[in-house]
Amino acid sequence: MKPPISLPSSTVSRNALVLIAVVAAGAALYWLRGILTPLAMAIFLMIMIDGLKRGIETRTAVPGRWAGVAALLLVVLGFFASIAIITNGALNFFSEASGVSTRLGPRIDQILIDVSQLFGIDTAPTATQLIAQLDIRAYLTEAASQASGVLSSAFFVLVYLGFLLAAQLGFRRKIVALFPGRAARSEAMGVFDRVRGGVEGYLWVQTVTGGMICAAAWLLMRAVGLQNAEFWTFVIFVVGFIPVLGGAVAGLAPPMFALVQFESYWPAAILLVGLQSILFISGNLIQPRMQGDNQNIDPVVVLLSLALWGQLWGVVGMFLSTPLAVMAMAILAEFKGSRWMAILLSGDGEPYADEEEAAPGSKRGRVNPPQPRVG
């Protein structure tokens, strides 16, 4: 029998401390989620503002200060517009004018009858019977609580964003104080640039591909005649930033509501097949080509990150799961002691490496493309 591998006591102690630290950090992230989720969203918005500002400076003749003001206004207005569009669109969809509220019960009854006949069931339950088994009051209370939480979180996000933007002015002085040496300071700024580049690359890819998906989906929904096609288009764009679950919502929600709107099943079937085809083409042909080196993340890691951050921070965690994974890999790859974790997180086993450290014949030298230095 092969003898067990012996490990130095120092290695065992270090691994135990790392495990305890990970568990404690996870507990702290969960207990402090009410404070940390608005802060994380504010940091995410600040990165968007910074990238948009540099894009305006590069492509226009607008001075740096006014480019920053324009980027801030665009991001903040877009943030509030997103909340308003989703809220108003949901209210309008279930208003009396749309006719959905009056047709909902009878249409569900008909669907249940058709499905029961398909499976040879003589007596089908009605929508009233199914609803009677649900605690509607609890669901309405939870929905009201979630809506209140969204509004309060939006307020705190803007508060955090204002303080972060104010603190950004002294960022370079802090870097100089933390890293007096030029070489160490240059390396620290390089790490920051790569982390920022990964997040901005993710945002760019998701925004462009989301716009393509939304354009095709809008044309399809308008051709079928689905009500509130613009609302569903915006929902598809927003949920596209949530991996896995976003695609499921985008491909299933419009066809489900088409079942209620139309007497025939064909419009829902056309929407289901069409949207799934659009999502398949985008996810398998367009996105991989655009991602390039920006998101060299293992698909299993994306799924685990979605589950982990969704459990810790809810919907906000799902929204930020992939950027957080990209940031984690870029940071872990910079240190010898944690580089093995970055290798496990990467899609091809080649996390960030300087050109001289890259393996001979390797096609990738960087996970994230270099970005302009801050300051």
C-alpha positions in Angstrom: 0.0 0.0 0.0 1.3 3.4 -1.0 2.2 5.5 2.1 0.4 8.8 2.5 2.0 12.0 1.4 3.4 13.9 4.3 3.1 17.7 4.3 5.1 20.1 6.4 3.3 21.5 9.4 3.7 25.0 8.1 1.9 24.1 4.9 -1.0 22.5 6.9 -1.3 25.6 9.1 -1.2 27.9 6.2 -3.9 26.0 4.3 -6.1 25.9 7.5 -5.7 29.6 7.9 -6.6 30.2 4.3 -9.7 28.0 4.6 -10.8 29.9 7.8 -10.2 33.2 6.1 -12.3 32.2 3.1 -15.2 31.1 5.3 -15.0 34.2 7.4 -14.9 36.4 4.3 -17.9 34.7 2.9 -19.9 35.2 6.1 -18.9 38.8 6.2 -20.0 39.3 2.6 -23.4 37.8 3.4 -24.0 39.6 6.7 -22.9 43.0 5.3 -24.7 42.6 1.9 -27.0 45.5 2.6 -23.9 47.8 2.8 -21.7 46.0 0.2 -24.1 45.5 -2.6 -24.7 49.3 -3.2 -21.0 49.9 -2.9 -20.2 47.2 -5.4 -22.8 48.7 -7.9 -21.3 52.1 -7.3 -17.8 50.8 -8.1 -19.2 49.1 -11.2 -20.8 52.4 -12.3 -17.6 54.3 -11.6 -15.7 51.9 -13.9 -18.4 52.5 -16.6 -18.0 56.3 -16.1 -14.2 56.1 -16.4 -14.4 54.0 -19.5 -17.0 56.2 -21.1 -15.0 59.3 -20.2 -11.9 58.0 -21.9 -13.9 56.9 -24.9 -15.4 60.5 -25.3 -11.9 62.0 -24.9 -10.5 59.7 -27.6 -13.3 60.0 -30.2 -14.3 63.7 -29.7 -12.7 67.0 -29.1 -14.4 67.4 -25.7 -11.9 68.4 -22.9 -11.2 65.9 -20.1 -13.2 67.7 -17.4 -16.3 68.0 -19.6 -15.9 64.5 -20.9 -16.1 63.3 -17.3 -19.2 65.4 -16.6 -20.9 64.0 -19.8 -20.0 60.4 -18.9 -21.4 60.9 -15.4 -24.7 62.3 -16.6 -25.1 59.6 -19.2 -24.5 56.8 -16.7 -26.6 58.3 -13.9 -29.5 59.1 -16.3 -29.2 55.6 -17.8 -29.3 54.1 -14.3 -32.5 55.9 -13.4 -34.0 55.3 -16.9 -33.5 51.6 -16.5 -35.4 51.5 -13.3 -38.2 53.7 -14.7 -38.6 51.7 -17.9 -38.8 48.4 -16.1 -41.2 49.7 -13.5 -43.5 51.5 -15.9 -43.4 48.8 -18.4 -44.4 46.2 -15.9 -47.3 48.4 -14.7 -48.5 49.1 -18.2 -48.3 45.5 -19.2 -50.8 44.4 -16.5 -53.1 47.5 -16.9 -56.6 47.3 -18.1 -55.6 48.9 -21.4 -53.5 46.0 -22.4 -56.3 43.5 -21.8 -53.9 41.0 -20.3 -55.5 41.2 -16.8 -59.0 40.4 -18.2 -57.8 37.5 -20.4 -55.3 36.0 -18.0 -57.6 33.7 -16.1 -59.7 32.3 -19.1 -56.5 31.9 -21.2 -54.7 29.9 -18.5 -57.9 27.7 -18.1 -57.8 27.0 -21.8 -54.1 26.2 -21.8 -54.6 23.8 -18.8 -57.4 22.1 -20.7 -55.3 21.7 -23.9 -52.3 20.3 -21.9 -54.6 17.9 -20.0 -56.1 16.6 -23.2 -52.6 16.2 -24.7 -51.7 13.9 -21.8 -55.0 12.1 -21.7 -56.3 13.8 -18.5 -60.1 14.1 -18.4 -60.5 16.8 -15.7 -58.1 19.7 -15.8 -57.6 22.1 -12.9 -58.7 25.7 -13.4 -56.6 28.8 -12.8 -58.8 29.7 -9.8 -58.1 26.4 -8.2 -54.4 26.7 -8.7 -54.3 30.3 -7.5 -56.3 29.3 -4.4 -53.4 27.0 -3.4 -50.9 29.9 -3.5 -50.4 32.4 -0.7 -50.9 35.5 -2.9 -50.6 37.9 0.0 -47.1 36.6 0.8 -46.0 37.0 -2.8 -47.4 40.5 -3.0 -45.6 41.4 0.3 -42.4 40.0 -1.0 -42.8 41.9 -4.3 -43.4 45.2 -2.4 -40.4 44.5 -0.2 -38.2 43.9 -3.3 -39.5 47.1 -4.9 -38.8 49.1 -1.8 -35.3 47.6 -1.6 -34.5 48.5 -5.2 -35.4 52.2 -4.6 -33.5 52.4 -1.3 -30.5 50.6 -2.9 -30.6 53.0 -5.9 -30.3 56.0 -3.5 -27.4 54.5 -1.6 -25.7 53.5 -4.9 -25.7 57.2 -6.0 -24.4 58.3 -2.5 -21.5 55.8 -2.7 -20.9 56.8 -6.3 -20.6 60.5 -5.3 -18.1 59.8 -2.6 -16.1 57.4 -4.8 -15.8 60.0 -7.5 -14.7 62.6 -5.0 -12.1 60.2 -3.6 -10.8 59.4 -7.1 -9.1 62.8 -7.2 -6.6 61.7 -4.5 -6.1 58.2 -5.9 -2.8 58.9 -7.6 -1.4 60.5 -4.4 -2.4 57.4 -2.4 -0.6 55.2 -5.0 2.5 57.3 -4.7 2.4 57.1 -0.9 1.8 53.3 -0.9 4.5 52.5 -3.6 7.3 55.1 -3.4 9.5 53.1 -5.8 8.9 53.7 -9.5 9.0 50.0 -10.4 6.6 48.9 -7.6 4.2 51.8 -8.5 4.3 50.9 -12.2 3.5 47.2 -11.4 0.6 48.2 -9.1 -0.8 50.5 -11.7 -0.4 47.7 -14.2 -2.5 45.4 -12.0 -5.2 48.1 -11.7 -5.2 48.6 -15.5 -5.6 44.9 -16.2 -8.5 44.6 -13.7 -10.2 47.6 -15.2 -9.5 46.4 -18.7 -11.1 43.1 -17.9 -14.3 44.7 -16.5 -14.5 47.2 -19.4 -14.0 44.5 -21.9 -16.8 42.5 -20.4 -19.1 45.5 -20.4 -18.2 46.3 -24.0 -18.9 42.7 -25.2 -22.1 42.4 -23.3 -23.4 45.8 -24.5 -22.6 45.3 -28.2 -23.9 41.7 -28.3 -26.9 42.7 -26.2 -27.7 45.5 -28.7 -27.5 43.0 -31.5 -29.8 40.5 -29.7 -32.3 43.2 -28.8 -32.5 44.5 -32.4 -33.2 41.0 -33.8 -35.6 40.2 -30.9 -37.5 43.5 -31.4 -38.0 42.9 -35.1 -39.2 39.4 -34.3 -41.6 40.5 -31.6 -43.0 43.3 -33.7 -43.5 40.9 -36.6 -45.5 38.6 -34.4 -47.4 41.5 -32.9 -46.5 41.0 -29.2 -47.7 43.8 -27.0 -45.1 46.0 -25.2 -42.3 44.8 -27.5 -40.1 47.7 -26.5 -40.5 46.7 -22.8 -39.5 43.1 -23.5 -36.6 44.3 -25.6 -35.2 46.3 -22.7 -35.7 43.4 -20.3 -33.7 41.2 -22.7 -30.9 43.7 -22.8 -30.7 44.0 -19.0 -30.9 40.3 -18.1 -28.3 39.7 -20.8 -25.7 40.8 -18.2 -26.7 37.8 -16.0 -25.0 34.6 -17.3 -27.1 31.5 -17.9 -30.2 32.8 -16.2 -30.4 35.9 -18.3 -30.6 33.8 -21.5 -33.3 31.6 -20.0 -35.4 34.7 -19.1 -34.8 36.3 -22.5 -35.8 33.2 -24.4 -38.8 32.1 -22.3 -40.6 35.2 -20.9 -41.9 36.8 -24.1 -43.3 33.4 -25.5 -45.0 32.8 -22.1 -46.8 36.1 -22.3 -47.6 35.5 -25.9 -49.6 32.5 -24.8 -51.8 34.9 -22.8 -52.1 37.5 -25.5 -52.9 35.3 -28.5 -55.6 32.7 -28.9 -53.3 30.6 -31.1 -50.2 28.8 -29.9 -48.3 29.6 -33.1 -47.1 33.2 -32.1 -45.6 31.8 -28.9 -44.0 28.9 -30.8 -42.5 31.3 -33.3 -41.2 33.5 -30.6 -39.7 30.6 -28.7 -37.9 29.1 -31.7 -36.8 32.6 -33.0 -35.5 33.9 -29.6 -33.7 30.6 -28.9 -32.1 30.7 -32.3 -31.0 34.3 -31.8 -29.5 33.5 -28.4 -27.8 30.4 -29.7 -26.1 32.3 -32.6 -25.0 35.1 -30.3 -23.7 32.8 -27.6 -21.9 30.4 -29.8 -20.7 32.5 -32.8 -20.6 36.2 -32.0 -19.7 36.4 -28.3 -16.7 34.0 -28.4 -15.2 36.0 -31.3 -15.7 39.3 -29.5 -14.5 38.2 -26.1 -11.1 37.2 -27.3 -8.7 37.5 -24.3 -10.9 39.6 -22.2 -12.9 36.8 -20.6 -10.6 33.8 -20.5 -12.8 32.3 -17.8 -13.7 28.7 -17.5 -17.5 28.2 -18.1 -17.8 26.1 -14.9 -16.3 29.1 -13.0 -18.9 31.4 -14.5 -21.6 29.1 -13.3 -20.2 28.7 -9.8 -19.6 32.4 -9.6 -23.2 33.0 -10.6 -24.4 30.6 -7.9 -22.1 31.9 -5.2 -22.7 35.6 -5.7 -26.4 35.0 -6.3 -26.6 33.3 -2.9 -24.6 36.0 -1.2 -26.0 39.2 -2.8 -29.1 38.1 -4.7 -29.9 39.7 -8.1 -27.1 42.3 -7.7 -24.6 39.4 -7.1 -25.8 37.6 -10.3 -25.4 40.8 -12.2 -21.8 41.3 -11.0 -20.8 37.6 -10.9 -18.8 37.6 -14.1 -17.0 41.0 -13.6 -16.0 39.8 -10.1 -14.6 36.5 -11.5 -12.6 38.5 -14.1 -11.3 40.8 -11.4 -10.4 37.9 -9.1 -8.5 36.0 -11.9 -6.5 39.2 -12.9 -5.5 39.9 -9.3 -4.7 36.3 -8.3 -2.5 35.9 -11.4 -0.1 38.6 -10.1 1.2 36.7 -7.1 3.2 33.5 -7.1 1.3 32.1 -4.1 -2.1 32.5 -5.7 -1.3 32.0 -9.4 -2.4 28.4 -9.3 -5.9 29.7 -8.4 -5.9 32.0 -11.4 -4.9 29.0 -13.6 -7.9 27.1 -12.3 -10.2 30.0 -13.0 -8.9 30.6 -16.5 -10.4 28.9 -19.5 -7.2 27.5 -21.1 -4.8 27.4 -18.2 -3.0 30.6 -19.2 -3.9 33.5 -17.0 -2.2 36.8 -17.3 1.5 36.6 -17.9 4.0 39.1 -19.2 5.2 38.6 -22.7 8.5 37.3 -21.5 6.8 34.8 -19.2 4.4 33.4 -21.7 5.0 29.9 -22.8 6.9 29.5 -26.1 4.5 29.3 -29.0 1.5 30.4 -26.9 -1.0 32.6 -28.7 -2.0 34.4 -25.5 0.2 36.7 -23.6 -2.5 38.5 -21.6 -5.9 37.8 -20.2 -6.9 41.5 -20.5 -5.5 43.9 -23.1 -3.4 46.8 -21.7 -5.3 49.9 -21.0 -4.2 53.5 -20.7 -2.6 54.3 -17.3 -4.6 56.3 -14.7 -3.4 59.8 -14.0 
